[in-house]
Amino acid sequence: MINVCFDGQIHLERGFLEKIISEIYKIIKNTDNLIELEESVRIYMYEVFASLLGDVFTQLNQAIKAQKQENGWTVSRNDWKIVQFTFGSVTFRQP
């Protein structure tokens, strides 16, 4: 879904933005009023943010793991982590 370059750039997979646009279109089409529309789009975008941030954290952890393994460290656990943000829970892999 997302690739993080360590020069600060983020590259989204082809079609990812089209999926977001399509989902927002569906929300607009199925919503009766502006207040409901705003709430539905906010909830959807929070889900997208949480998913993207989880991908970023996973990739950062993978880079840190590789760097530490070069220094002779070993990994003893491979857990999923959950961090709570105001926009929702962010789940990522601790490689």
C-alpha positions in Angstrom: 0.0 0.0 0.0 2.7 2.5 1.0 6.5 2.7 0.6 8.4 5.0 2.9 11.8 6.3 1.6 14.1 7.4 4.2 14.6 10.8 2.5 11.2 11.7 3.8 9.1 10.8 0.7 6.1 8.5 0.8 5.1 6.6 -2.3 1.5 5.2 -2.5 0.8 2.1 -4.6 -0.9 2.6 -7.9 -4.6 2.7 -7.5 -4.6 3.6 -3.8 -5.8 7.2 -4.3 -8.4 5.9 -6.8 -9.7 3.6 -4.1 -10.0 6.5 -1.6 -11.8 8.6 -4.2 -14.1 5.8 -5.0 -15.0 5.2 -1.3 -15.6 8.9 -0.8 -17.9 8.9 -3.9 -19.9 6.0 -2.4 -20.2 7.9 0.9 -21.4 11.0 -0.9 -23.9 9.0 -3.0 -25.3 7.2 0.1 -25.6 10.3 2.3 -28.7 12.4 2.8 -27.3 15.5 4.5 -24.0 17.4 4.9 -23.6 16.7 8.6 -23.9 12.9 8.0 -21.5 13.3 5.0 -18.9 15.1 7.0 -19.0 12.5 9.8 -18.8 9.6 7.4 -15.9 11.1 5.5 -14.1 11.9 8.7 -14.5 8.3 10.0 -13.3 6.9 6.7 -10.3 9.1 6.5 -9.4 8.3 10.1 -9.4 4.6 9.1 -7.1 5.5 6.1 -4.7 7.5 8.3 -4.5 4.7 10.9 -3.8 2.2 8.2 -1.1 4.3 6.5 0.6 5.2 9.8 0.6 1.5 10.7 2.4 0.8 7.4 4.9 3.5 8.0 5.6 2.2 11.5 6.1 -1.3 10.2 8.5 -0.2 7.6 10.5 1.9 10.0 10.7 -1.0 12.4 12.0 -3.2 9.6 14.7 -0.7 8.8 15.7 -0.4 12.4 15.7 -4.2 12.8 18.0 -4.6 9.7 20.4 -1.9 11.0 20.6 -3.5 14.5 21.1 -7.0 13.0 24.1 -5.6 11.1 25.5 -4.7 14.6 25.0 -8.3 15.8 21.7 -7.9 17.6 19.1 -10.7 17.3 15.3 -10.5 17.4 13.6 -12.6 20.0 10.0 -11.5 19.4 7.9 -10.7 16.4 4.8 -9.0 17.9 2.0 -6.8 16.7 1.8 -3.5 18.5 -1.2 -1.2 18.9 -0.8 2.6 19.6 -3.9 4.7 20.3 -4.2 8.0 18.5 -7.0 10.5 18.5 -8.0 9.3 15.0 -8.0 5.6 16.1 -5.9 2.6 16.9 -2.7 2.1 14.8 -1.6 -1.5 14.4 1.8 -2.4 13.2 4.2 -5.3 13.1 7.2 -5.4 15.4 9.6 -7.4 13.1 
